[in-house]
């Protein structure tokens, strides 16, 4: 009987690993897709949208693991970061703070999604708080790297992105619960 329980756990682990790999792959597809802005070194990225969907589907722990794998893939040089770039230089460059900040986006938004099931306003709060931490870390790093004031960093790396990030949060709030329900039905 114990052997059967272990076999079921292995299948569950296989499902979880498969979903982590799938969501990492989706982040690797959406992450490089970016829209450069003439007023900023920071492009519009779809990485945060991928993270929102990932934490809806996998929860905060597995969603964070998925994002860490994505960061590692990019760090070793695979062009999965914005503008089809990769390597340590991207993480250490002016936009690297945002890439690291997205780790906190996964943790914070995922925790709110996991612990406040069915409460859209709490999902929204978690996503906004996670994004605020991302903005804070990214702006501080951008300002340091580019020798800007924090205000100049905000004007370059945050303010132009707020409308698009609001749209991404709304899309995640609408589609995330639907995807979570459908994936749960598929994988049992």
MIMI-434371 format. One record per residue (C-alpha): z, y, x. Coordinates in pm, whole numbers, plus 50000, padded with zeros to 5 digits. Layout:
BEGIN
ZYX ...
% end
This chain:
BEGIN
500005000050000 500815024350283 497385017350435 495705028250109 497655060650109 496525067550465 492915060250369 493125085050082 494595111050317 491715105250559 489185110850279 491015142350178 490975154250537 487265146850557 486665167650244 488745196050381 486995195050718 483625194250547 484485224750336 485835243050641 482605235150826 480485245650529 482255278950492 482085284850866 478345278850847 478025303150556 479935329350757 477605322551051 474655329150818 476055360350650 477795374750958 474645384051154 473055400350851 473895436750894 472555470850810 472815496451089 473905531250990 472485561351172 475895578451162 477895549651311 477925522951579 479515500351318 476935483351093 477395472750733 478305436150762 478605407950513 481305390350714 484125402850492 482295390350181 482005356050342 485735357150420 486615365850060 484605336349931 486065313650200 489665320950111 488925316949741 487515282449811 489775270450090 492985290250063 494525311250335 495245283950594 491885266550587 490075299550533 491725313750844 490785282451040 487205286450922 487145322551043 488725313051378 485975287351429 483405314351350 485035337651606 484965310151868 481305302451797 480475339151843 482715342552148 480855314852334 477595333552281 476015320051966 474495350551791 476585349351473 478045384351487 476415414851330 472875421651442 472535385751567 474815391951865 477485370852029 479535366652341 482825380452472 481255414752516 480935418152139 484635410652085 485615434152365 483125461052263 483565490052019 483315468451704 485485439951834 488585453651662 486935448151326 486065412251416 489685405751513 490875425251208 488935401750982 491375374751089 494115394150912 491805399450616 491565361550580 495315356850608 496425385050379 493805381650106 494135343750119 497905345150078 497555367349771 494905344249623 497005313249692 500345326249570 499285347049270 496955322649096 495025337948808 496265373448871 493145393948945 495155425549017 497075406949289 493855392949434 492555428649446 495735440949612 495555413449874 491915421049952 492595458349976 495655453150200 493745428950421 490865453250446 493255481650528 494665461550821 491095453950933 490205490750910 493345500451102 492785476151388 489045482351400 489415520051398 492095519951667 489935497851890 486765517851819 488555550651897 489955536252220 486605522052331 484585552952243 487195578752350 487455592351995 490375605651797 491665582451527 490205606251268 486785604651434 487085566851440 487835566951066 484825588950999 482605565651202 484055531451121 485695533250779 484675561450545 480955552250526 481865516150442 484345521050158 481765520949872 480105489150000 483455472250055 484475480649698 481285463649577 482035433049794 485565430549656 484265432749298 481645405849372 484325383449524 486665389049228 483925379348985 482365350149174 485335337249376 487305321749088 484115306348946 483205291049282 486765278549332 486755261348994 483315245749048 484135233449399 487405218549270 485415200049004 482925186949260 485365175049526 487975163349280 
% end
